[in-house]
Amino acid sequence: MTARWIGATASEVLQAVRVLDVHSVFDTSVNLAAPTTREPALVHVSLVRGVRLLECPFGIELETPEWTAWSRAVHSGRTRWHVDARTGALTADDAAVSLELGAAWRGAWVDVVAPPRPDSLDLAPPTDDLIGASGLATVAPDVLRRRLRDAVAGLARGDAGAAAWLVGRGPGLTPSGDDALVGAVGALHARRLPDRAADGVRALAELVATRGSALTTDVSCAYLRDACRGRFAGPLRRALAARPGVVGSAAIRDLLAVGHTSGADTLLGIAAVRDALAPRPSLVGAAS
């Protein structure tokens, strides 16, 4: 079995550990975790769905035949997988099943997505529309807008305190507040803000490292950790690199379609940065 995609973080985990245990199992994905690390170092093995890859930074994606064999092995009770640091192969305890990641397992995949663009934030839908589609829709809109604004403003000045309210907030394997934070961090990367914002992202990374496991899911922590390192899944990277026009609109639609509300939640974080950091209109001449 060979992989269709392996993310940079997944590659780093495979080079650093010798054993991975099954962490959680879903219909089209299995999460593996290194049993000896302080915080779970996850590898997300999933089925390729549709024509586009998810390109999760800590992910491995398999086509249907490979996924079927892999999933059958996991469901049959093979919960411990040994990592060959030389080849990147994952082999079951009984050696009956092996996943060969091939020559590109060391993170040699070519990233064809353009760098993020500051004006890509303008392509995000209006904030009110995103609130209605978000998993945070049960929060009073005025309260949610204020919380998002405070979180973004705090990160921009180097403080993650207000962002803590969002961590673990809302439903899902990746709670909506976490998805919004991933989008906000991506938008801050796109805006290329000065050192204070970088300090804010580092403060968020420290928050996730010290309190994340008590506040949210391990999978969400993995996405947040990667976001703070500037690593994002494919749909978000394409949206942040989008130019105005047909292709840019398609990138936004693709992101909006991710998960039940994850895409809308991620875009809500992008819109929060756009709205919070937009130039304020001048009042000069307003009274004339």
C-alpha positions as CSV (number, residue, x, y, z in Angstrom):
1,M,0.0,0.0,0.0
2,T,1.3,3.5,-0.8
3,A,0.1,6.9,0.2
4,R,-1.4,9.6,-2.1
5,W,-0.4,12.4,0.3
6,I,1.7,12.9,3.4
7,G,1.9,16.2,5.2
8,A,5.0,17.8,6.6
9,T,4.0,17.3,10.2
10,A,3.1,13.7,9.6
11,S,6.5,13.2,8.0
12,E,8.2,14.7,11.1
13,V,6.3,12.5,13.5
14,L,7.2,9.4,11.4
15,Q,10.9,10.4,11.6
16,A,10.7,11.0,15.4
17,V,8.9,8.0,16.7
18,R,9.1,4.2,16.4
19,V,5.6,3.2,17.5
20,L,2.1,4.7,16.8
21,D,-1.0,3.5,18.5
22,V,-4.6,3.8,17.2
23,H,-6.0,6.9,18.9
24,S,-9.5,7.1,17.4
25,V,-11.4,5.5,14.5
26,F,-14.1,7.0,12.2
27,D,-15.8,5.9,9.0
28,T,-13.2,7.4,6.6
29,S,-10.3,8.2,8.9
30,V,-8.1,6.8,11.7
31,N,-6.0,8.9,14.0
32,L,-2.7,7.4,15.2
33,A,-0.7,8.8,18.2
34,A,2.8,8.4,19.5
35,P,2.3,6.9,23.0
36,T,5.4,8.5,24.6
37,T,5.0,12.2,23.8
38,R,3.7,14.8,26.4
39,E,0.9,15.9,24.1
40,P,-0.5,13.5,21.4
41,A,1.5,13.7,18.2
42,L,-1.2,12.7,15.9
43,V,-1.1,11.3,12.4
44,H,-4.4,11.4,10.6
45,V,-4.8,8.6,8.0
46,S,-7.8,9.1,5.8
47,L,-9.6,8.2,2.6
48,V,-9.2,10.5,-0.4
49,R,-12.7,11.8,-1.1
50,G,-13.5,13.5,-4.4
51,V,-11.0,15.0,-6.8
52,R,-9.2,17.2,-4.3
53,L,-7.0,16.1,-1.4
54,L,-7.6,17.5,2.1
55,E,-3.8,17.9,2.5
56,C,-3.9,18.0,6.2
57,P,-0.4,18.9,7.5
58,F,-0.4,16.0,9.9
59,G,-2.3,13.7,7.5
60,I,-1.7,10.7,5.2
61,E,-4.3,10.2,2.5
62,L,-5.0,6.9,0.8
63,E,-7.0,5.9,-2.3
64,T,-9.9,3.5,-1.9
65,P,-8.1,0.2,-2.3
66,E,-5.3,1.1,0.1
67,W,-7.8,2.7,2.6
68,T,-10.0,-0.5,2.5
69,A,-7.1,-2.7,3.4
70,W,-5.8,-0.3,6.0
71,S,-9.2,0.2,7.6
72,R,-9.9,-3.5,7.6
73,A,-6.6,-4.1,9.5
74,V,-7.5,-1.5,12.1
75,H,-11.0,-2.8,12.6
76,S,-9.6,-6.3,13.0
77,G,-7.8,-5.2,16.1
78,R,-4.4,-4.1,14.9
79,T,-4.0,-1.1,17.1
80,R,-0.1,-0.8,17.3
81,W,1.9,0.1,14.2
82,H,5.7,0.2,14.0
83,V,7.5,2.9,12.1
84,D,10.6,2.1,9.9
85,A,12.6,5.4,10.1
86,R,14.5,4.4,7.0
87,T,11.5,3.8,4.6
88,G,8.6,5.4,6.5
89,A,6.7,2.1,6.4
90,L,4.0,1.5,9.0
91,T,3.8,-2.2,9.9
92,A,1.2,-3.9,12.1
93,D,2.3,-5.7,15.2
94,D,1.9,-9.1,13.5
95,A,3.6,-7.9,10.3
96,A,0.5,-9.0,8.3
97,V,-0.2,-5.5,7.0
98,S,2.2,-2.8,6.0
99,L,1.7,0.8,4.7
100,E,4.6,1.8,2.5
101,L,4.8,5.6,2.2
102,G,7.4,5.6,-0.6
103,A,10.2,7.9,-1.4
104,A,8.3,11.1,-0.7
105,W,7.6,10.2,3.0
106,R,10.2,12.7,4.2
107,G,8.0,15.6,3.3
108,A,9.2,16.0,-0.3
109,W,5.8,16.8,-1.7
110,V,5.8,19.8,-3.9
111,D,3.6,22.6,-2.6
112,V,2.0,24.2,-5.7
113,V,-0.2,26.6,-3.7
114,A,0.9,30.3,-4.1
115,P,1.9,32.3,-1.0
116,P,-1.0,33.8,1.0
117,R,-2.3,37.2,-0.2
118,P,-3.5,40.0,2.1
119,D,-6.4,40.8,-0.3
120,S,-7.6,37.2,-0.1
121,L,-9.4,38.1,3.1
122,D,-11.7,40.4,1.2
123,L,-13.2,37.3,-0.6
124,A,-14.6,35.9,2.7
125,P,-18.4,36.2,2.9
126,P,-20.0,38.8,5.1
127,T,-19.6,38.1,8.8
128,D,-23.3,37.9,9.5
129,D,-23.8,35.3,6.8
130,L,-21.0,33.2,8.3
131,I,-22.3,33.5,11.9
132,G,-25.6,32.0,10.6
133,A,-23.8,29.0,9.1
134,S,-21.3,28.6,12.0
135,G,-21.4,26.0,14.8
136,L,-21.3,29.1,17.0
137,A,-24.7,30.3,15.8
138,T,-26.1,29.6,19.3
139,V,-24.0,32.4,20.8
140,A,-25.7,35.8,20.6
141,P,-24.4,37.5,17.5
142,D,-23.3,40.6,19.3
143,V,-21.5,38.6,21.9
144,L,-19.8,36.5,19.2
145,R,-18.7,39.5,17.2
146,R,-17.2,41.0,20.3
147,R,-15.4,37.8,21.3
148,L,-14.0,37.4,17.9
149,R,-12.9,41.0,17.7
150,D,-11.2,40.8,21.1
151,A,-9.5,37.6,20.2
152,V,-8.1,39.0,17.0
153,A,-7.1,42.3,18.6
154,G,-5.3,40.4,21.4
155,L,-3.4,38.2,19.0
156,A,-2.4,41.3,16.9
157,R,-0.8,42.9,20.0
158,G,0.8,39.7,21.2
159,D,-1.7,38.4,23.7
160,A,-3.7,35.2,23.4
161,G,-5.8,35.7,26.6
162,A,-9.0,36.6,24.7
163,A,-8.5,33.8,22.2
164,A,-8.8,31.3,25.0
165,W,-12.6,31.8,25.1
166,L,-12.8,30.2,21.6
167,V,-10.7,27.2,22.3
168,G,-13.0,24.1,22.5
169,R,-16.1,26.3,22.0
170,G,-18.9,24.7,20.0
171,P,-19.7,21.3,18.5
172,G,-17.6,18.8,16.5
173,L,-14.4,16.8,16.5
174,T,-12.8,20.2,15.7
175,P,-15.0,22.6,17.8
176,S,-16.1,25.6,15.9
177,G,-14.1,28.1,18.0
178,D,-10.9,26.2,17.2
179,D,-11.7,26.3,13.5
180,A,-12.3,30.0,13.7
181,L,-8.9,30.4,15.4
182,V,-7.2,28.4,12.7
183,G,-8.8,30.7,10.1
184,A,-7.8,33.8,12.1
185,V,-4.2,32.6,12.4
186,G,-4.1,31.9,8.7
187,A,-5.5,35.4,8.0
188,L,-2.8,36.9,10.2
189,H,-0.2,35.1,8.2
190,A,-1.8,36.4,5.0
191,R,-1.7,40.0,6.4
192,R,2.0,39.6,7.2
193,L,1.6,41.6,10.4
194,P,4.6,42.7,12.5
195,D,6.3,41.0,15.4
196,R,3.5,41.7,17.9
197,A,1.2,39.4,15.9
198,A,3.9,36.8,15.7
199,D,4.1,37.0,19.5
200,G,0.4,36.5,19.7
201,V,0.5,33.4,17.6
202,R,3.3,32.1,19.8
203,A,1.2,32.8,22.9
204,L,-1.6,30.9,21.3
205,A,0.7,28.0,20.6
206,E,1.8,28.0,24.3
207,L,-1.9,28.1,25.4
208,V,-2.6,25.0,23.3
209,A,0.5,23.3,24.6
210,T,-0.3,23.9,28.3
211,R,-4.1,23.9,28.4
212,G,-5.3,22.5,25.1
213,S,-5.9,19.0,26.2
214,A,-8.1,20.2,29.0
215,L,-10.1,22.6,26.7
216,T,-10.6,20.8,23.4
217,T,-10.0,17.6,21.4
218,D,-6.6,16.2,20.5
219,V,-7.4,16.5,16.8
220,S,-8.3,20.2,17.3
221,C,-5.0,20.7,19.2
222,A,-3.1,19.2,16.3
223,Y,-4.7,21.7,13.8
224,L,-4.1,24.6,16.1
225,R,-0.4,23.6,16.7
226,D,0.1,23.4,13.0
227,A,-1.7,26.7,12.3
228,C,0.7,28.4,14.8
229,R,3.6,27.0,12.7
230,G,2.1,28.4,9.5
231,R,0.8,25.0,8.3
232,F,-2.7,24.7,7.1
233,A,-4.9,22.1,5.2
234,G,-5.2,22.5,1.5
235,P,-8.7,24.2,1.3
236,L,-7.6,27.0,3.7
237,R,-4.2,27.4,2.0
238,R,-5.9,27.8,-1.4
239,A,-8.4,30.3,0.0
240,L,-5.6,32.4,1.6
241,A,-3.8,32.4,-1.8
242,A,-6.9,33.3,-3.8
243,R,-7.1,36.2,-6.1
244,P,-10.5,38.0,-6.8
245,G,-12.3,36.3,-9.7
246,V,-13.7,33.0,-10.6
247,V,-10.9,30.9,-9.3
248,G,-10.8,32.8,-6.0
249,S,-14.6,32.4,-5.6
250,A,-14.2,28.7,-6.2
251,A,-11.5,28.5,-3.5
252,I,-13.9,30.1,-1.0
253,R,-16.7,27.7,-1.9
254,D,-14.4,24.8,-1.5
255,L,-13.4,25.9,2.0
256,L,-17.1,26.6,2.9
257,A,-17.9,23.0,1.9
258,V,-15.5,21.5,4.4
259,G,-17.1,19.5,7.2
260,H,-20.5,20.3,8.7
261,T,-19.6,23.8,9.8
262,S,-15.8,23.7,9.8
263,G,-15.5,25.6,6.6
264,A,-17.9,28.4,7.7
265,D,-16.2,28.5,11.1
266,T,-12.7,28.9,9.5
267,L,-14.0,31.6,7.2
268,L,-15.5,33.3,10.2
269,G,-12.0,33.6,11.7
270,I,-10.8,35.0,8.4
271,A,-13.6,37.5,8.3
272,A,-12.9,38.5,12.0
273,V,-9.3,39.5,11.0
274,R,-10.5,41.3,7.9
275,D,-13.1,43.3,10.0
276,A,-10.9,44.0,13.0
277,L,-7.9,45.1,11.1
278,A,-9.7,47.0,8.3
279,P,-8.7,50.7,8.0
280,R,-11.2,52.9,9.9
281,P,-12.9,55.5,7.8
282,S,-11.7,59.0,8.4
283,L,-14.2,61.4,10.2
284,V,-12.6,64.5,8.6
285,G,-15.3,66.4,6.8
286,A,-18.1,64.2,8.2
287,A,-19.9,67.2,9.7
288,S,-19.8,69.3,6.5
